[in-house]
Amino acid sequence: MIILSGTGANFGLPEASPYVTKTEVHLQMAGLDFERRRANPAEGPKGQVPFIDDGGQLVGDSTFIRMHVEREYGVDLDAGLSPLERAQALAIEVMVDRELTQAMTYFRWMVPENFAKGPAKFFEFMPEDQREAYQANVLAHVKANFMARGMGRHSLAEIAMLAGRTLDALELFIGDKPYLMGDEPCGADAMVFATLAGAMTPFFDTPVREDAIRRPRLVAYVSRMMNEFYPDFAWDAEIPVRKHAA
C-alpha cells in the first residue's frame, strides 16, 4: 500500500497543496490503492510534500513520484498520446508550474491578509512561545525562494499579468475538449487542474481568482476534474452569474 504524505484538506480544497493534488490524481489515474496522511515537509526526502512511502521506499517531488509510479507499476499516464502530443502536454505543464502555480502561491503567502488566514494555520501546532519566530523564519525562506525564481521581483499587478497570460493560453489549449489533450485526462491534467482549483477557491481573495472564474471553459474544466477525482468533495468556487446585455 502506497502512503501519500501531504497537508490535507484546507482552503476550500480537498488538498491545500497543488503538488500533492497532482500526485493524488496521478495515483488515481494509475488505478493504485493509497492512503493519505498529513506530514511535516521536513519528514520527506526532499524536505517538501508530497512524498510517498512505497513499501519502505521514500520518493519525493510530484514529478519524480510520477516517474516512479510509471516505472514500477507499468503504467503510462499519457497513453494514447502521440510523441508530439506528449511534448505539448509537458510544455503546458511546465508553463503552468512556472507562472500560474507560482502566482497563485505568491498571493497566498506574500499577501499578509491571505497568509494570516491561510498558511499561518500550518504553524498552530507549535508551542506559542516558539511559533512567531519559526513562522517568521519560514516566511523569510519562502520569500527568498520567490526572489530566486524571479516571481518575487515583480509587483502584484505584474504577477497577476503573468498568471493572466497563462490562463489565456489554457483557454485556447482546452478549447471545447473535455480535457487538456482530448477525451481522456493525461498526466499534465493533474497539474493544470490542481493549480486552477487552487486559483479559483473562494477562500482567498486574489486578482488571479477573479481572472480565472471569469473563464467558463476553465470553470467547467475544473468542475469536470473535481467530479471525476474528488466526487465526494463539495466543490464550490462561488462563480458569479454573468449578466447578458439586453
N, C-alpha and C positions, 0 to 999 in steps of 0.2 A: 504494500500500500504506500503510495506516494503521500508525503506530508508537505503541504504548501504553507510556508510562513509568510504572513502579510500583516496588514494593520487592522483589518476588519472593517465592517460596515460603518460608514460615517459620512457626514457632509451631504446627506440625501442620496448616497450612492451605496451599492452593495459592497463596495470595497473602496476605501479612500484613495489608494494609490493606483494611478492608471497603469503602472507597470505590473502590479500584482493582478489587476483585472485582465491585462493582456495574457498573463500566464494562466489564469483561471480559464479563460476562454480557449486557449490553446489545448489545455488538458481535456476540456470537454470535447473539442473538435477531434482530438485523438482517441476519444472513447475510453479514457483511462479513469479508474477509480482513484479518488484522492480525498484527503482530509485537510481541512483548513485549520490553521492555528494562528493566533496573534503572537508576534515575536518582536523582540528588540532588534533593530537592524544590526547592532553590534554582534549578535549571535551568528550572523551569516558569514560565509567565507569571503565575501567582498565588502562586508560592513554595510550592507543595504538589503532592503527587501525589493523583490521577492527572492527567496531561495527555497529549494526543495530538499527533502531528505528522501532519497530513493534507495531503500534498503541499506541505509547506513552511508550512502554516498551523498555528500552535500554538494549541490550545484547552485551557484548564484548568478544573478543577472538574467532578466527575462529572455534575452536573445540566446544566451548560452543554454538556458533551460530548454528552449525550443529545440536547439541543435541536439541536445542530449536526448530528448524525447523522440525525435525523429530517428536518431541513430539507434537507440537502444530498443525501441518498440516497433521499428519498421514501418513508421507512418510518414506520410507526405502531406503536410498541411496545404501545399499548393498543387495537389493532384488535379490534373485536368488543364493546367495552365501550360501554355507554350513557353519555350525559353525566353522569348521576348516579353510575354506577359509576366513571367516570374521577375524579370528585371524591372518592369514597370511597377509591379507591386512593391518590390523592395525600395525603389526610388520614392514612391509615395509614402511608405512608412518612415523612411529617413527624413523626408520633408516635414512630416507631421511631428516627429520626435525633435527635430532641430528647431522648429519655430513655434508651432501651436502648443505642443506639450509644455515647452519652456515658458511661453507667455502665460498659459493658464496657471502653471505652478507659481510663476513670479507674482501674479496678483493674489494668490493665496498667502504667500509667505512674506512678501515685502510691503504689502499694504497693511498698516497697523490694525485697522478695524477687522479685516479678514483674518489676519494672524490671530488676533485675540479670541475670536470665536471659533477658529478652525485649528490650525496646527498647534496652537498653545495648549490645547486639550491633551495633546500627546504627553505632556510633562506633568499631568496632575497626579500621577502615581508616585512622584518623588516626594521625599520629605520637604516640608515647606521651607525650611532653612537652607536647603540646597537648590531649590527649584529655580529661583530667579537667576542665579549665576550660571547654572547649567543651561538654562533656556537661552540666555544671552550668548553663551559660547556657541551653541548650536546655530542660532540665528546668524551670528557672525560668519560661521563656516558656510552656511547656505548662501549668504550674501557674497562671500568670496568666490564660491562656485559659479554664481551667476555672472560675476565680473570676469572670471576666467573664460567662460563660454562666450562672453560678449553681450549677452542679454542685459546684464546689469548696468551697462554703459549707456543705455538708451532711456529716454523719457517714457512715462507711462503711455503717452499718446503714440509714440513711435513703436512701442511694444504692441499696442493694440493694432497698429497698422500692419505689422509683420504677421500677426495672427489672422488679420483680415484677408491678406493675400493667400494664405494657406486655405482658409475657408472658401475663397473664390475658386481655387484650384480643385478642392474636394467636390464642390458642387458640380463642376464640369466632369470630373472623373467618374463620379457616381451616376450623374445624369438620371435616367429613368430606370436604371438597373436596380434590382433589389440589394445587391452587394457590390463591393468595390470593383470586382473584376467580372461579374456576371451573375448567374443564377444561384451560385453557391458561395458561401463565405470562404475566403482563403486566409492564410496566416496573417497577412497585413491588416485584414479587417479587425482583428483583435485589438491592435494598437490604435487604429483610426477610431473605432467605437469607444474604446476606453477614454481616449482624450476628448472626443466630442461630448460624451456623457459628463465627464469632469468639467468641461467648459459650460455645459448647459444647466447643471444643477442650480436650483434657485437658492441654495444655501449661501452662496457668495454673490455679492453684487459687483459685477465687473463689466467693462465695456466689451470684453471678449464674449461674455454670455449674451449680452444684448445683440451683438452681431450674429452669433450662432443661431439663436432662436428665431431670428427673422428669416431663416432659410428653410422653407418647407421640406425640401428634399433631404436636408441633413437631419431635420427633426424626425422625419419619417424613418430614416435610416437608423437612427439611434433607438427609436421605439421598436423597430423590427428586430434589431440585435438584442435588445433588452428582453423582448418577449421570447426569443429563442434560447438565450443562455441564462437569463435570470427570470424565469416565468413567475416565480413566487414573490418577486420583489415589486413593491408598489412604487413604480416609477412615475414621477410627476414633475415635469420641468416647468410647469406653470406657463405654458406657451400663451402669449396674448392673442386675442381674437383679432384677426385682420379686418379692417374696415374697408369696404369696397366703395369706390366712387359711384355716386348715383348716375 
